[in-house]
Every structure is written in C-alpha cells, then in structure tokens.
Amino acid sequence: MTELNATSAALLGLLHEGPKTGGQLVAAAAERFGGFFSVTRSQVYRELPVMTDAGLLRLGKQGPRSSQQYVITAAGKRAFKSWLNTEPGPDNVRSPLILRLYHAGALTPKQRANLVNSAREQYTQKLSESRSTAKAASDPYEKATADFTVAYNRAIIKLLDAIPE
C-alpha cells in the first residue's frame, strides 16, 4: 500500500485508541465522524485485509462469532501520520439525498413530498444529535468538526424548507 485512501486513514485513526473488530470500527466511525465522513461496512471489510497485508495492521484476538480484532502496527502509525501531513485535496461530496432532490422532477408530487418530509425528519434528528455532540466536545478540533456537523445539518434542513410544497 503506497498511499492511504481516506477510508484507510479513518480506520487507522480509530485504531490508535486500541484494538477493534470490523464491526466496532463501523460503529465508531458512524459515532465519531458520521456527520461529515461516511464509512460503510463494505468499505471497512475491504480495507482491513489490504492494510493487514501491507503491514499497517496485525491480527489481534479472535472474538465471539469469529470476529477478528485488528491492531495498528508501528508502520500503520507512521502511514497515518504521513497521511495527516499531506495536502487533503478537494473534498468529495456525495449526498444521496441531494442527488435525489436534483432528480425529484421525475417523481410524482406525493413521492416528492414523501422524500422531503422523510429527509426533514431524519435531518432534524441528526441536528439534535449533532448539537449534543458539539456541546460535549472538549478538544478544539473535535469541537470545530462537531460545529461543522451542526451547520451542515442546518443547511440541509434549510434546503428542504426552501422546496415549495
């Protein structure tokens, strides 16, 4: 593995806290940075063996139901730090909701209303959760990213409110 992708870097960052299984990594990613960076289960389970083969991870304890812990290696820590110190490049925004809204003209009025109302409920809940996370954040970098997540959720709700009934 010559260059880390953002998903691998996200997993290495989480593994700095200690060994985790794939399922624990999926849950931790959703909890810690799901508001601004999505990591899917399939991405996690695709990246783990690649990073293990590259020497960035080693296998840890075998858990219940054949779950496998992964442990970051010294090479993994160096690769993560190197990734942190590189230019991030442009952000890749991938919002399935906004893509659906862009093409919502192909839906019936009732389908469009359902899409908007469902999304509004979902993002209202996310806004509430992100406010709690931002309020509890103590590290200034964690606080800044939590505040961004609050602003993002507000922006999505504003977008939804701007759509005529």
Buried (B, 14 or more C-beta within 10 A) or exposed (E): BEEBEBBBBBBBBBBEEEBBBBBBBBBBBBEBBBBEBBBEBEBBEEBBEEBBEBEBBBEBEEEEEEEBBBBBBEBBBEBBEEBEEEEEEEEEEEEEBEEBBEEBEEBEEEEBBEBBEEBBEBBBEBBEBBBEBBEEBEEEEBBEBBBBBBEBBBEBBEBBEEBEE
